[in-house]
């Protein structure tokens, strides 16, 4: 007999999903610090902006499909497909020895994040009560951030101590571990909603692409994630220009992620207590301060201070956006709602990466303009959030009043 969700919010399945998320984010973040230099050695230095942009392009394009499949076939098959793509692509990077081959592989690799996080967020929303949703998304974010923190440092160490090929194969192996963990979980999509996969399910009507109810959260996500794409594109070069080379190249990511982890642990419940919009106002303001610091970075300490403040803002911002999206969604269309938010996320990251690559163009003097444009996007998000009404705390929203939250199931 299932225990009510209010009394047992975190099942073993929740923690296994967190482990799977850690391994997944570790897998593809492990590559990030070394890819710009690797592409330059292949002769494609001018295409650095495409490293992130192509990845996010296919991730964004695949979101409507992953959202629909998560609501019809199931959460776990969607996650399995995403992890499988990550495993295969990591294995083939050593064989992509041309600029075209490398960029093509980045395009394919994007399908991994187009599927895995969509299924994960819908799965977690199924098993966690609404009053703990912000906290749960914060904990899930902690494990993902741990993967993001460990990935760049581990990747640089592997490339320095062994070789790039070893780094690529380790990335592939870690994705395989994530896939194995998912095999221990039980599907949470109600049996009555499940359908057998058919190619007909890949046909989409426009109404199946976006979920209108979550557009406020999606618009905020787009503006707040633009800087992340820009940062991923230029930070490896900015680190090198400031004297952070070799295994020190990942210090920015390390400081950023540790700050993000700390605030998620300390303030993960804040949006459950005070409401999503009020917390988003403060987190967006922190993002703006962090970017303002990055505009002016005369030394390594100031550079790393910018990483910390930007990480604090992200740590508050990210789980709150996830929880707000789910609050606004219809429980029967959670996959589509999460996919809509992720489409905005990928669009923001991709546009940020393309803009950063174009503005930077391998000129150190252009870096302040990259961060300045990101700052303008975040300030626009802050203005938007200040103009919309603050919501009620989680568990007291109109949606929660109307729709009873399902009880948690044992999902292992």
N, C-alpha and C positions, 0 to 999 in steps of 0.2 A: 504493500500500500504506500503510495507516494507521500512524502512529508510535505506539508504546505510550504510554498516558496518563501513566505515571510519568515519562517523559522529556520529554513535551511537554504540560504541564498546561494552558497557556493558548493557544488557537488564536485566529486572527483573529476567528472567530465569537464568542468570549468577549468580546473588546474591543468588537466592534460591539454586542453585547447590553448591555454597560456603557454605551455611548453612548446607546442607545435608552432605557435606564433613566434616565439623566441627563435626557434631554429630556422623558420622561413625568413625572417628579417635578417638574421645573421648571414644566411646564404648569399643574398644578393647585395647586401651592404658591404660584405667582405671585399667586393671587387672595386668599390667606388674610388678609393684614393689612387689606385694604380691605373685606372682606365684612361684618364686624359693623357698621361705620358705614353701609355701603350699605343694609343691612337696616333700620337705624334710620331712615334717610331715607325708606325706603318705608313706614314706620309700623309696623314689626315688631320694635322694639327688645327687647321681652320674649321674643322667640323666638330669641335669639342662640345658645342651646344647641342648637337644631335645625340650625344651619349645619353642624356636624360630625356630629351624631347621625343626621340623615337620610342624609347621605352614607355613613356607616358602616353604616347599616341595610341598604341595598340591596347594599352591598359584601359584608356578612356573609351575607345571604340568597342571594347569587349564588355564593358559594364552592363549595357542593356541586356545583353545575352545572359551574362552570369546572374543578373538580378532575376530575370524571368525563369531561368533554370533552377535557381535557388528556391523559388516559390512553387515550382512544379515538380521537378525531378528530386530535389532535396538539397540540403545544405552541404552534406558531406561529399557527394559526387563533384560538386562545384569546387570545393577545397582541394580534393584529390587531383583534379585536372590542373589547377594552378600550381601545386607543388611538383607535379610531374613535369610540367613545362620548365620549371626552375631547375630541376635535376638534369634534364636533357640539355638545356642551353649551357649550363655550367660545364658540362662534359665536352661540348663542342667548341668552346672559345679557343683552345690551343690550335684548332684546325682552321680558324678564321684568320688567314694571314694576309688578307687584302682589306683595304678600307671599305670596299663594297660589302665584302663578306662579314666584316666586323659589324658594320651598321645594320646589315640585314639580320644578324643574330640579335642585336639589341632590340630590333623591331619585334622579333619573335619572343624574346625574353619578357617583353611587356605583358604578354598574355598571362603570365604568372600572377602579377599583382592585379590584373583585371578580374581574376577569379577567386584566388585564395582569400583575400580580406573581405570580399563581399559575403562569401559563405560563413566566414568566421563571425562577422558582426551580427548576421542574422541568427546564427546558432546561439551566440551569447544572449541576444535579446530574448530568445525563446526560453531560456532557463533561469534568467535573473529577474526578480521582481522590480517593478518600476521605481520604487522608492530607493533601490540600491543601484540603479542603472548607471548613474554617473560614477559611483565608486567602482563598479564592475568594469566599466570602460577604462577607468584610470588604471586599475590593476592589469587589465589586458594590455594597455599602453605601456605599462612598466616593463612587461616582458618583451614587448616589441622593441622598446627603447634599449633594453639591455642587449638585444641582438644588434641594434643599430650602433650601440656604443662599442661592443666587442668586435663587430665586423671590420671596420676600417683599421683598427689597431692590429687585429689578427691578420688581415690581408696584407698590410704593409710588412709585418714581420715575416710572414711566409714568403713573400716576394723577395725580401732582402736576404733571408737566411737560406732559402731554397731556390725557388724560381717562380716565374709567373704561372707556368703550367701547373705546378703544385698548388698554387693559390686557386686556380680555376677548378682543379679536381676536388679540392677540399670543399669549395663552394657547392659543387654538385653533390658530394657526399652528405653534406649537412641538409640539403634539400630532401634527400632520400630519407634521412632520419625523421624530418618533419612529416613526410608521407607515411612512415611506419606508425608514428604516434596517432595519426588520424584513423588508422585502421583499428584502433582500440575503442573508438567512439560509436555511439548509437545515434541514428538519425532522429532529429527533433521535429522535422516537418510532419504535421499530422497525417496519418495514413490516408484520410479522406481527400487530402489535397495532392497526394503524390501521383505522378504519371510516369509511365515508362518513357525513357528517352526516345525521341524520334527527330529526324531532321526537320520535320514540320514545326517543331518547337522553336527552331532558329528563325522562323519567319516572324517579323515584328511589325506591329502596327505602331504608328507614331505615339498612340496613347500608352504603349508599353515601354517606351524609351525613357520617359521622365515621369516622376511622381509629383504632380503639382503641389501637393500639401507640404512638401519639404523644400520648396524653392527658396524660402528665406535662409534656411540653413545652408543650402547649396551655394547661394550667392556669396554668403559670408565666407564659406570654405574656399571658393575660388580666389577671392581677394587675399585671404590670409595665407594661402599656400603658394601664391605667386613668388614670395621671397624664398621659399624653400627650394624651388627649382633653380632660382638664381644662385643661391648659396651653394648648392651641390655642384653647380657648374664652375664657379670661380674660386671657391675656397681652396682647392688643391694648389692652384697657381698662386693665390694670395699667401698661402702658408709658405710656399717655397720662396717667394719674394721677400718675406719677412725673416727668412733663415730657418724655417722649420722643414727639415728634409729627412729622408730616410724613414726610420720608424717614428720620428716626431711629426711626420706629416699628418697623422691622424689626431693630433692634440685638440684641434678645434672641435672635431666631432666628439671626442671624449668629454671635453668640458661641457659642450652643448647637451650631450645626452645625460651626463650625471646630473646637471641642473634640472633637466626635464624629469628624470627619475625622482629626484628629491621632492619636487613640487607635486608630482602625481601621488606619492606616498603620503605627503603631509596634507595636501588639499584636494585629494581625489573625491571626497564627499561634498566639497563646497557647493557644486551646482545642484546636488540633491537638497541641500539645506537652504540656499539663497536663490535658486532659480538659474536657468541656463543663460538667459540674456545678461543679467547683471554680472555674472562671472566672465562671460565673453567680452564685456566692455573692459574689464580690468586686464584680462589676458591679452587682448588686442593692443591695449596701451603699452603693456610690457614688450610686446613684439616691436612696437614702434620705437621704444627707447633702445632696444638691442640693435635695431637697424641703424638708428642715428649714431650709435657708437661705432658701428662698422664703417659708416661713411668716413669717419675720422679715426684711422688706426695707425699712429706713428710708431708703435712698438708692439712687441709680442704680448706684454701684459694687457694692454688696451684691447688688442685683438681677441684675446681669450676672455676678457671681461664681456665683450660683445657677445661671444659665444654663450656665456653663462646667462646673461639677461635674455637673449633670444631663446635659450633653452627653457628658462622659467616661463616665458610667455607661451611657448609651444606646449609645455607640460600641462598648463591650465587650459589652453585653447582646444587641443586635439580631442581629449575624451569628452569635453563639454559639447563640441560639435557633433560627435557621434551620438551622444545621449539626446541632444536636442532633435536630431534627425529622426531618431526612433520615436521620441515623444510625439512628433508631428505626424508620424506615419499611421496608416491603417495596418493593423496586425496581419491582415490577409495579404498585404502587399509590402511586407517588410523587406524582402529581397530587392524589389524595385526601388523602394525608398533609399535603402543603403547604396544601391547602384547609382542612383541619381546624385547622392552626395559624393560618391567616388568619381563620377564623371566630372563634377566640378573640381574635385581635388586634382585629378590628372590634368584637366585643362589648365588649372592654375600653375601646377608644377611645370608642365610642358611649355606654356607661354613664358614663364619665368626663365626656364633654361634657354629657350630660343632667344629671348630678349637679352639675356646676360651674355650669351655667346656672341651675338651681333654687336652689342655695345662694347664689350671687353676687347674682342679682336686681338688678344695677346698683347695689349698695351697696358702697362701697370697704371698709368695715369687715368685710365678710364674706369677703374674699380669703384671710386666714389659715386660715379653716375649709375652704376649697376645697383648699388645699395640704395641710392637716392630714389630710383624708380620703384624699388620694392617698398620703401618707406611711404611713398605716395599711395600705393595700393592698400597698405595696412591702415593708413589714415582714412582712406575712403570707407573701409570696412567699419572703422570706429564711428564715423559720422552716421553710417547706415544703422548701426546698432543703437546709437543714441536717439535715433528718430523712431524706432519701433517700441511698442509697449513692453515693459518687463513682464516676464511670465511668472506664474506661481511656482513655488518649489515642487520638485518631483514628487509624484505620489498624490498631488493635489491639483494636477492639471485637468483641464476639461476632458481631454482624451482619456485620462486615467479614470475619471468619474464615470464615463460612459462605457468603457470597455474593460471587463474584468481581466486581470492578468492571469495567464495560465500558471498552474503550479509547476514547480521544478520537478524534473524527472531524473532518475538516476541514469546517466547517459554513458555508462561504460559497460 
